Amino acid sequence: MKPLPSKTGLPHLDLASWEKGFSDGLRGNVWWPGPGTEPLSYTAGYQEAQSERAPRAEPRPRPTPPSR
């Protein structure tokens, strides 16, 4: 499946492939686009879902200066 060229020169994402990648990423499935899936779109969806699944690091508390 070849993406259509855009006016900006960037490829258009295939929504069905992006949604499949996003769904797989949310479920934690192993990355695998499969036949008939546009790899760039699938990867974009997968990586976005993985970033949503990742635990967010709590900011480190600032050290308090010693009392005088």
C-alpha positions, 0 to 999 in steps of 0.5 A, a space after each residue: 500500500 503506497 501512501 499518496 504524496 502530499 503538498 508538503 512532501 510528507 506522506 499521509 498516514 493510513 488511518 486503518 494502519 495507524 489504528 491497528 498499531 495504536 490498538 496493538 501498542 495499548 495492549 502491549 502486543 509485539 510490534 508486527 504490522 502484518 500484511 496489508 498494513 502501511 508500516 509507517 502509519 502502523 509504527 506511528 500509532 504503535 509508538 503513540 500508544 506505547 508512550 501513553 502506556 509508559 509509566 510517568 516518572 514522578 518529578 524528583 523532590 528538590 532537596 531542602 537546604 540544611 537548617 542553620 
